[in-house]
Amino acid sequence: MTDNPIEDRHFTDAEVREILNRAVSTTSARALLKRDGLSLSELKAIGREVGIDPARVEDAARAVTLETGNRPGRFLGGPVVMNFERKVEGVFDPDDTHEILSRIRQIVGSQGRVEEVHGSLEWSARGEAGERYVTLSPRKGGTTIRSSANLSNLAILTYVPAGAMGIIASFVGLTKYIKDGSEAGLIVFLLVVPVLYAILRMIYHRAADAEAERLRKVVDDLARLTEGSRD
């Protein structure tokens, strides 16, 4: 037997994963099957027990929910159009407009322009990657916060120039193989396009993920600011 009681032990990362896996595979797994999952309040309670801020659990839950509406494009490796939305209680205070714009510009990294349309605050920006929009729309004591982006420019800039060069290189390799029987030309013909595509797909995937993270953060930060305006 060990000299140290289990209450005094500090478990390693591997042990923590194993303990949680075993716990989930026994009690929690059966409960999930019977109850068809856990509610957000239950997830927050579990997170609180292990020292995770309930607000962070809610943000993560919202991110998982929002991601279902922005499924990655199979070919490009990420969506071209992204939309995130959150409805909160409370109406944003016009006095907070400067703070709202400051947070948007800090997170997105673009100055953009702002307009007020039928009581809604709209921020928009255009850049090399594409177009971005953030709106706050007050409705019946609540506020709908939306962030969106159109990354068509990013997709074009990522794939078209490099893709065209790859096709040209592949054609040159094929020509060399046909004329001279060059094995190197055959390798270039067979590998350049698929390898280049895999690289470009990874690049676009990472860029789209980074954009999605910014848009989610904008929505979450403005939601907290709007809800805080009720206090």
C-alpha angles and dihedrals in degrees: 000000000000120000092221119074114234091244090066097047124111109212123217122237091258091051092048091053091048093048093049092045091053093046092050093045091056120031103008096044093056091045091052091052092051098041101033096238138316131294123239091253090054091049089051091050091052091048091049090054091058095041101262117143108248089223089060091050089052092048090051091048091050091048091053091048094047093048091065088069094051105052115179116257109251094222103036097039094237142037122281094206121043128188128181125178137179131177119209137176116255133047121254115253114239086224087066093059093101091051091046093052092044091055094046093049093045094051099039094038096225132104096219126166132273133216137176112224120180092332094314124116112226127189122186138174136181124205143149092286094052140262128328130192135186123183135180113198119184114213128174098329094322138083130226112210119197133179124183143167139195109210098182091120090052091051091050094047091047099047112022105060096038092038092054091050090049092052091049091050090048091051091049090051091051091049091051091050094049095046102036104015088240112178089199089056090052091050091050090049093050101040112029098075099043094043092046091047091052091051094047091046090054091049093051092044092055093045092049091048091052091050092049091051091053093049092049091049091051091054094046095046094048090046090056091046092050094046089047091056088071092065 
